[in-house]
């Protein structure tokens, strides 16, 4: 017997770590916004809520990692510019 919580939700596809690592910042952030909206809207089962929360945390970590990489690149460019003066 299939319970509602065990059915895959087409609106909330699970992403593997490999798929997530290929996501651009913009795509990951957009999906994170969608996840947050669904959680805020309510009406989900506990399992759906936990699954979306987990996905949201993975997406937030991906966005933070991408932002950290960009910050490092900018800092490297600043240091080069200051050294060239």
C-alpha positions as CSV (number, residue, x, y, z in Angstrom):
1,X,0.0,0.0,0.0
2,X,1.3,3.4,-1.0
3,X,0.9,6.2,1.5
4,X,0.6,9.8,0.4
5,X,3.9,10.7,2.1
6,X,5.8,8.0,0.1
7,X,4.5,9.2,-3.3
8,X,7.0,11.3,-5.2
9,X,5.9,14.9,-5.5
10,X,6.4,16.2,-9.1
11,X,6.7,19.8,-7.8
12,X,9.6,18.9,-5.5
13,X,12.1,16.7,-7.3
14,X,14.8,15.4,-5.2
15,X,18.2,16.5,-6.4
16,X,21.3,14.3,-6.0
17,X,24.5,15.9,-4.7
18,X,26.0,15.6,-8.2
19,X,23.1,17.5,-9.8
20,X,23.2,20.2,-7.2
21,X,27.0,20.7,-7.7
22,X,26.3,21.5,-11.4
23,X,23.6,24.1,-10.6
24,X,24.4,27.7,-11.3
25,X,23.8,30.2,-8.4
26,X,20.8,31.6,-10.2
27,X,19.1,28.2,-10.7
28,X,19.9,27.0,-7.1
29,X,18.6,30.3,-5.7
30,X,15.4,30.2,-7.7
31,X,14.7,26.6,-6.6
32,X,15.5,27.7,-3.0
33,X,12.9,30.4,-3.3
34,X,10.4,27.9,-4.6
35,X,11.1,25.5,-1.7
36,X,10.7,28.3,0.8
37,X,7.3,29.4,-0.8
38,X,6.0,25.8,-0.6
39,X,7.0,25.4,3.0
40,X,5.5,28.8,3.9
41,X,2.2,27.9,2.1
42,X,1.7,24.9,4.3
43,X,-0.6,22.0,3.5
44,X,2.2,19.5,3.3
45,X,2.6,16.3,5.2
46,X,5.3,16.1,7.8
47,X,7.5,13.9,5.4
48,X,7.0,16.4,2.5
49,X,7.9,19.3,4.8
50,X,11.1,17.5,6.0
51,X,12.1,16.5,2.5
52,X,11.7,20.1,1.3
53,X,13.5,21.5,4.3
54,X,16.4,19.1,3.6
55,X,16.5,20.2,-0.1
56,X,16.4,23.8,1.0
57,X,19.3,23.3,3.3
58,X,21.3,21.7,0.5
59,X,20.4,24.5,-1.9
60,X,21.4,27.2,0.7
61,X,24.7,25.5,1.2
62,X,25.3,25.4,-2.5
63,X,24.4,29.1,-2.9
64,X,26.7,30.0,0.1
65,X,29.6,28.0,-1.5
66,X,29.2,29.7,-4.8
67,X,29.1,33.1,-3.1
68,X,32.2,32.2,-1.2
69,X,34.0,31.3,-4.4
70,X,33.1,34.6,-6.0
71,X,34.2,36.5,-2.9
72,X,37.5,34.8,-3.1
73,X,37.9,35.6,-6.8
74,X,37.1,39.3,-6.1
75,X,39.6,39.4,-3.2
76,X,42.3,37.9,-5.5
77,X,41.5,40.5,-8.2
78,X,41.7,43.3,-5.5
79,X,45.1,42.0,-4.3
80,X,46.4,41.9,-7.8
81,X,45.2,45.4,-8.5
82,X,46.7,46.8,-5.3
83,X,50.0,45.0,-6.1
84,X,50.1,46.5,-9.6
85,X,49.9,50.1,-8.4
